[in-house]
Each structure stands twice: as structure tokens, then as C-alpha cells.
């Protein structure tokens, strides 16, 4: 598949193919929930320095999924904006049951 994408809708099938392993998807999902938790905690406690944890937590969980389960390089390296968008669309798709966390 081409590494050039003219739109997010063109990129998203590629993104999903790079997240075929259920454990990788689960780790992304957990990381996304934790990022939301950090945002809420920062707002509730007015400790906005906590927001620095967002990329560490979000990417940390995702990259463990890629390097140890999916055995590929995260799309973030070549497509950072589309990849970030893909993370949240996949999160939503898992929440609504469109994508399964099972194999």
C-alpha cells in the first residue's frame, strides 16, 4: 500500500491493517483511556503539569503493542497527524462495537 495518502479516509484502512493484532488494539485502547484520565485529573486538580504525561502514556502503550505484538513500526513515524486521528477514530470504533478487541 502506498505511503502517500491524500485524505484521512484513504489512510484509515491502512491504519487498521497496521493494528490487526488484538493485543495491540487493546493496548491502544487502554492508553487512550489513560490519556483521557490524565486530562480529567489535570483539570480536576488544576495540576496541568500532568498533561506532559499524555504522550508518554498514549505512545507508550501503543508502541509496546507495535513492537512486541504487531511487530511493525508505528504509523506515527511517517504519518503523525493521520495516525493521531486514527488512534481516536479506532478508540471510538471500539467503544461503539465496530471494531473488536478479540481476534
N, C-alpha and C positions, 0 to 999 in steps of 0.2 A: 504494500500500500504506500502511496506517495507520502512524503514527509511535508508536503505543501498542502495547506488547506485554505480554502477561500472563505469558509464560514464555520461557525461552531457546529452547525447541523451536519456538516461534512466531516468534522473532526470526531464527533461523539461516537460513532460506530468504531472508529479506530481506538478511541479511549477505552471503550467497553471491552474490546478484544485484548487490550493490554491488562485488563482486570478480570480475566476469566477464572482465576483461581478463587474459590470461595473464601479461603482464609485471608487472602489479600483484600478482597472486598470487605470482609468483616473488620480487618484492621483499619481500613479507610473509614468505615462507618463509626467505629469506636473513636478514632482520632477526631472525626468531625463532631461527634457528641461532646468530647472533651474540650474542643475549641469553643463550642457554644457555652459550655460550663465555665470556662475561663472568662469569657466575655461577661457573662452574668455575674460571676464572682467579682470581677473588676468593677463593674457598675455598682453592685450592691454595697461593696466595701469601700468604694472610692479609691481603691488601690490600683490605679491604672497602669502601674509598672507591671502588673500581672499580664498585661496584653503582650509583653515581649515573649511570653511562653507559647503564644498561639502557633507560630511557625515551628517551634521545636516539637510541640506535641503533635500538631497536624502532620507535618512532614515526617516526624519520627516514626509514627505508627505506619504511615503509608510506605515509607521506604523500607521498613522491616518486611512489610508484605511483598514488596517487589523483589528485594534482594534474596530473601530466604524462602519464599513460597512461589512467587510468579516467575522468578529467575529472569527478570528483564530490567532494563533501565527505566526509571520513572519518566513519563512523558513530560514532566516538569522541566527537564533539562533542555528539551527542544521546543516545547510549546507551553511556556509558563502560564500565560493568561487563559488559553483554552483548557489547559489542564486544571487550573484552579476552578474554572467554571464547571468542568466535568466532574470534579470532586463533589460539588454541591448538587449538581443535577443527579448524579448517581446516588447521593445521600437521599435526596427527595424520592427517587425511583425505588429505592429500598424501602423507605418509610411507607410508600403507598402500595407496595407489593408488586410493582412492575418488574423489579429485579430481585432474585432470590439470593439469600446468603448461604443456601445449600448448593451442593454440587449438581 
